[in-house]
Amino acid sequence: MTNGDMRYGQCGACGAGEVFQGEYVAQSGLRKTGGGSFGGRQPTFDAYICAACGNTQLHVRLDSKMSSHIRRHLQWIPPALDTR
């Protein structure tokens, strides 16, 4: 899927083809919204930044341990029905 996914080189916000990739390492660890930290689970993210408008996307690098951690500790958001 390329719609808004900056991993394919185009910004979903402004449409520019000025997307650059970097790396972001979380300093505080992964936690649920408003919660305390979860024992130092510091995920590494692939960061995609548009040089034209500053829009940024982070994609966590999942392994089985991180995936399990997310499923156990974070709130699941069910898919919304398209109401257009």
N, C-alpha and C positions, 0 to 999 in steps of 0.2 A: 504494500500500500504506500503510495507516495503522497497522498493528500495531507499536507502539513508535516510530513516526516522529513526533517532536515538531513537525515542520513543519506538522502539521495541528491543533495547538493543544491536544493532550492529552498528559500525561506518561505515558510507557510504564512508569515505575517505580511511581508511586503512584496514577495515574489522574486526578489533579487537572487542571482546566482553567485553570491559572494559568501558562501558558507565555508567556515573553517572548523577543523576538528582539533580539540585539545583533550585534556584529561583533568578531572576534578576528583580529589580525594576528600571525602567528608571528614571534618575535624572532630565533630561531636558524636559521631555514630548515628545509626539509623534509629528513629523513634517514632511512635505514633504521634499524631497532632496533639500538641498541648501536654505531652507526657514527658517523663524523664528519659535519660539515655538508656539504652539497652546493652549494657555491659561491653561497650567498646566495639560493637559491630560497625566497622568503618568501611563502607562500600566505596568502590572506585567507580566513577561514572565516565562514560564517553561524553564529552561536551561538544555541542555543535552551536557555533555562534555566527550570526549574520553580521558581517562587517558593515553593511549598509544601514541597518536599523537597530542592531543590538539584541534582537530576539535570540533567545538561547533555549536549547533543549538538552536535558540530561537523560542518559540512558544507562541504567545500572548494569554492570557486568554480573550476570547471574551464574552462580554455581548451585549445586543442589543444597548446600548449607544455607546460602543466602535466600534462596527460594523458599525453603522451609521456614526460615526466620520470618520472612515477610508474611507468609500464610498464617503463622501462629500469632503474630503480634500486631499486625496492622489491620486497619478497617478495610474490608472489601467493599468496593463500589460496584453494584450490579449494573449491567448495561442498561442505558435508558432507551425507551422506545422513541423513535423519531416522530415528533408531533407536528412536523411541518405540513 
